[in-house]
Amino acid sequence: MCTDQWYEKCKSSHMVHRLRKKPLILVALFTLLLWTALFPPVTLPQENPITLEVYFSPHGECTNAIIRELKKANNSILVQAYSFTSVPIAEALVNAHKRGIKVEVILDKSRKAEKKSSARFLSDQGVQVKIDATRGIAHNKVMIIDGEIVITGSFNFTKNAEKNNAENLLVIHDKKLASLYTKNWQEHAQHSDVYVGNGMTEGGPVLQKLVQEKDKVSGPER
């Protein structure tokens, strides 16, 4: 059996042990607080954050979404379009050009002979327009802004696409994706002719059979 004397001795020893631990705990807490104050946690930014927005038409604000991004452009805008008759989008490109943004547009050869096409309007305002005269249809609907943002989808840059058609539009913030689209744009630019107005290119008129070639898939305007 434990005597009262033995109990008191054990109790005293335990208290001494606890008293010895307290300074160590206090030192550890003080060190931790000091370290946190001197070296606060750092959240490293994501190298290439990807964000995207999606829009649908008709009446889905696709045109306004495009214009918003064009207004925010700082350096460059590259465009590939099949049908392009949207006055608001064409005007937004011209305004960007006037702000000193490098704007370059590649259009399908069928746009060259169209009176309603934006080719002549853009060219007359100083925007460089090229005609993709490959054998097939240049059916891309793409904008690349500042090498960081890609706008693409089924949405043609037309009034019909905004108000009547069932279309989709993606606005993607991704530098790596933008670089791939830029590379493809440059490949098409190499085999395209510079548009100089009045249905002409620097290389002369496109072969008549190419000018008259009809888009059996999409029709003249979507």
RODO-2510 file (C-alpha; in nm, 4 decimals, decimal comma):
residues 222
     n   res          X          Y          Z
     1     m     0,0000     0,0000     0,0000
     2     c     0,1110     0,3587    -0,0716
     3     t     0,1832     0,5592     0,2379
     4     d     0,0972     0,9237     0,2672
     5     q     0,4685     1,0028     0,2628
     6     w     0,5221     0,8114    -0,0621
     7     y     0,2192     0,9828    -0,2175
     8     e     0,3472     1,3279    -0,1307
     9     k     0,6882     1,2406    -0,2709
    10     c     0,5350     1,1235    -0,6019
    11     k     0,3157     1,4308    -0,6198
    12     s     0,6090     1,6601    -0,5605
    13     s     0,8151     1,4853    -0,8285
    14     h     0,5305     1,5173    -1,0822
    15     m     0,4943     1,8907    -1,0125
    16     v     0,8655     1,9440    -1,0639
    17     h     0,8451     1,7602    -1,3993
    18     r     0,5555     1,9801    -1,5119
    19     l     0,7368     2,2945    -1,4081
    20     r     1,0374     2,1869    -1,6121
    21     k     0,8223     2,1315    -1,9238
    22     k     0,6495     2,4690    -1,9085
    23     p     0,9546     2,6782    -2,0103
    24     l     1,0185     2,4452    -2,3050
    25     i     0,6600     2,4819    -2,4271
    26     l     0,6763     2,8598    -2,3906
    27     v     1,0032     2,8721    -2,5834
    28     a     0,8552     2,6595    -2,8610
    29     l     0,5447     2,8791    -2,8867
    30     f     0,7539     3,1966    -2,8901
    31     t     0,9785     3,0531    -3,1635
    32     l     0,6759     2,9574    -3,3736
    33     l     0,5204     3,3041    -3,3406
    34     l     0,8500     3,4719    -3,4247
    35     w     0,8999     3,2506    -3,7311
    36     t     0,5458     3,3234    -3,8528
    37     a     0,6007     3,6971    -3,8125
    38     l     0,9357     3,6973    -3,9924
    39     f     0,8440     3,4463    -4,2635
    40     p     0,4691     3,4651    -4,3358
    41     p     0,3251     3,1881    -4,5563
    42     v     0,3498     3,2682    -4,9275
    43     t     0,0855     3,1594    -5,1779
    44     l     0,2545     3,1119    -5,5133
    45     p     0,0452     3,2345    -5,8072
    46     q    -0,0570     2,9762    -6,0647
    47     e     0,1779     2,9992    -6,3616
    48     n    -0,0940     2,9946    -6,6245
    49     p    -0,4412     3,0264    -6,4728
    50     i    -0,7117     2,9118    -6,7120
    51     t    -1,0533     3,0712    -6,7077
    52     l    -1,3321     3,0502    -6,9590
    53     e    -1,6692     3,2001    -7,0342
    54     v    -1,9413     3,0471    -7,2483
    55     y    -2,2223     3,2195    -7,4362
    56     f    -2,5090     3,0940    -7,6512
    57     s    -2,7242     3,2558    -7,9148
    58     p    -2,9740     3,3676    -8,0246
    59     h    -2,9867     3,6695    -7,7959
    60     g    -2,7084     3,5363    -7,5732
    61     e    -2,4834     3,8436    -7,5712
    62     c    -2,2169     3,6764    -7,7864
    63     t    -2,1481     3,9944    -7,9831
    64     n    -2,1191     4,2038    -7,6674
    65     a    -1,8814     3,9484    -7,5123
    66     i    -1,6532     3,9769    -7,8159
    67     i    -1,6616     4,3570    -7,8132
    68     r    -1,5763     4,3662    -7,4408
    69     e    -1,2622     4,1613    -7,4998
    70     l    -1,1627     4,3688    -7,8043
    71     k    -1,1884     4,6873    -7,5977
    72     k    -0,9481     4,5404    -7,3402
    73     a    -0,6824     4,4431    -7,5960
    74     n    -0,3366     4,5876    -7,5267
    75     n    -0,1100     4,4601    -7,8043
    76     s    -0,2586     4,2469    -8,0777
    77     i    -0,5751     4,0977    -8,2239
    78     l    -0,5634     3,8142    -8,4762
    79     v    -0,8864     3,7157    -8,6493
    80     q    -0,9955     3,4227    -8,8641
    81     a    -1,3494     3,4366    -8,9949
    82     y    -1,5706     3,2702    -9,2509
    83     s    -1,8726     3,5008    -9,2608
    84     f    -1,8128     3,8480    -9,1218
    85     t    -2,0878     4,1093    -9,1593
    86     s    -2,1298     4,2263    -8,7982
    87     v    -2,1010     4,6060    -8,7963
    88     p    -2,0460     4,6321    -8,4163
    89     i    -1,7599     4,3802    -8,4223
    90     a    -1,6032     4,5385    -8,7311
    91     e    -1,6211     4,8818    -8,5661
    92     a    -1,4644     4,7428    -8,2472
    93     l    -1,1713     4,6098    -8,4524
    94     v    -1,1280     4,9464    -8,6245
    95     n    -1,1364     5,1261    -8,2900
    96     a    -0,8698     4,8899    -8,1575
    97     h    -0,6590     4,9605    -8,4661
    98     k    -0,6940     5,3359    -8,4037
    99     r    -0,5754     5,2828    -8,0451
   100     g    -0,2518     5,1397    -8,1806
   101     i    -0,3399     4,7715    -8,1439
   102     k    -0,2013     4,5495    -8,4191
   103     v    -0,5123     4,4052    -8,5860
   104     e    -0,4851     4,1425    -8,8609
   105     v    -0,7768     3,9592    -9,0186
   106     i    -0,7927     3,6486    -9,2393
   107     l    -1,1204     3,5880    -9,4247
   108     d    -1,2518     3,3149    -9,6489
   109     k    -1,2204     3,3767   -10,0229
   110     s    -1,5993     3,3935   -10,0597
   111     r    -1,5991     3,7172    -9,8551
   112     k    -1,3865     3,8863   -10,1188
   113     a    -1,6698     3,9318   -10,3673
   114     e    -1,9457     4,0061   -10,1158
   115     k    -2,0793     4,3606   -10,0966
   116     k    -2,1861     4,3114    -9,7334
   117     s    -1,8536     4,1663    -9,6194
   118     s    -1,6441     4,3546    -9,3675
   119     a    -1,3312     4,2991    -9,5796
   120     r    -1,3535     4,6286    -9,7631
   121     f    -1,4668     4,8274    -9,4581
   122     l    -1,1763     4,7004    -9,2474
   123     s    -0,9244     4,7456    -9,5279
   124     d    -1,0390     5,1017    -9,5975
   125     q    -0,9858     5,1818    -9,2260
   126     g    -0,6259     5,0604    -9,2356
   127     v    -0,6761     4,7144    -9,0873
   128     q    -0,4701     4,4495    -9,2638
   129     v    -0,7056     4,1984    -9,4267
   130     k    -0,5942     3,8797    -9,5974
   131     i    -0,7903     3,6342    -9,8087
   132     d    -0,7311     3,2668    -9,7388
   133     a    -0,7387     3,1294   -10,0920
   134     t    -0,6880     2,7616   -10,0165
   135     r    -0,8975     2,5103   -10,2067
   136     g    -1,1311     2,4378    -9,9186
   137     i    -1,3399     2,6716    -9,7092
   138     a    -1,1678     2,8818    -9,4401
   139     h    -1,4362     2,8021    -9,1846
   140     n    -1,2583     2,9118    -8,8659
   141     k    -1,4242     3,1593    -8,6294
   142     v    -1,1356     3,2633    -8,4090
   143     m    -0,9919     3,5686    -8,2373
   144     i    -0,6626     3,5683    -8,0483
   145     i    -0,6104     3,8683    -7,8209
   146     d    -0,2710     3,9680    -7,6778
   147     g    -0,1461     3,6115    -7,7196
   148     e    -0,3455     3,5170    -7,4096
   149     i    -0,7155     3,4988    -7,4949
   150     v    -0,8887     3,2779    -7,7508
   151     i    -1,2422     3,3478    -7,8703
   152     t    -1,3900     3,0642    -8,0732
   153     g    -1,6975     2,8486    -8,1281
   154     s    -1,9635     2,8027    -8,3947
   155     f    -2,0543     3,1726    -8,3731
   156     n    -1,9969     3,3580    -8,7015
   157     f    -1,9369     3,7295    -8,6723
   158     t    -2,2784     3,8199    -8,8168
   159     k    -2,6096     3,9685    -8,7141
   160     n    -2,7856     3,6418    -8,7973
   161     a    -2,5604     3,4477    -8,5611
   162     e    -2,6523     3,6863    -8,2795
   163     k    -3,0262     3,7188    -8,3363
   164     n    -3,1481     3,4090    -8,5225
   165     n    -2,9109     3,1136    -8,5112
   166     a    -2,8352     2,8569    -8,2408
   167     e    -2,4638     2,9156    -8,1825
   168     n    -2,2042     2,8905    -7,9079
   169     l    -1,9087     3,1087    -7,8162
   170     l    -1,6154     3,0421    -7,5831
   171     v    -1,3844     3,3059    -7,4355
   172     i    -1,0789     3,1201    -7,3048
   173     h    -0,7978     3,2798    -7,1041
   174     d    -0,5067     3,0424    -7,1584
   175     k    -0,1622     3,1422    -7,2918
   176     k    -0,0673     2,7902    -7,3988
   177     l    -0,3878     2,7447    -7,5965
   178     a    -0,3500     3,0928    -7,7439
   179     s    -0,0002     3,0056    -7,8651
   180     l    -0,1357     2,7023    -8,0522
   181     y    -0,4073     2,9098    -8,2175
   182     t    -0,1506     3,1787    -8,3037
   183     k     0,0705     2,9221    -8,4729
   184     n    -0,2239     2,7987    -8,6804
   185     w    -0,3183     3,1579    -8,7685
   186     q     0,0360     3,2250    -8,8888
   187     e     0,0309     2,9124    -9,1054
   188     h    -0,2853     3,0351    -9,2768
   189     a    -0,1435     3,3861    -9,3123
   190     q     0,1505     3,2485    -9,5105
   191     h    -0,0714     3,1191    -9,7902
   192     s    -0,3175     3,4095    -9,7845
   193     d    -0,3231     3,7130   -10,0148
   194     v    -0,3414     4,0701    -9,8870
   195     y    -0,6799     4,2275    -9,9647
   196     v    -0,6544     4,5749   -10,1205
   197     g    -1,0239     4,6528   -10,1769
   198     n    -1,2722     4,6277   -10,4629
   199     g    -1,2576     4,2498   -10,4599
   200     m    -0,8860     4,2507   -10,5359
   201     t    -0,5730     4,1210   -10,3664
   202     e    -0,2126     4,2187   -10,4216
   203     g    -0,1788     3,9090   -10,6338
   204     g    -0,4775     4,0065   -10,8503
   205     p    -0,8300     3,8657   -10,8545
   206     v    -0,8897     3,5203   -10,7168
   207     l    -0,9640     3,2631   -10,9841
   208     q    -1,3260     3,3035   -11,0878
   209     k    -1,4156     2,9465   -10,9988
   210     l    -1,2894     3,0085   -10,6446
   211     v    -1,4759     3,3364   -10,6088
   212     q    -1,7990     3,1732   -10,7195
   213     e    -1,7509     2,8605   -10,5107
   214     k    -2,0477     2,8236   -10,2763
   215     d    -2,0420     2,6971    -9,9243
   216     k    -2,2662     2,3925    -9,9439
   217     v    -2,2554     2,3516    -9,5676
   218     s    -2,3320     2,6977    -9,4331
   219     g    -2,4785     2,9151    -9,7044
   220     p    -2,3709     3,2714    -9,7783
   221     e    -2,4259     3,4072    -9,4288
   222     r    -2,4971     3,2594    -9,0887
***
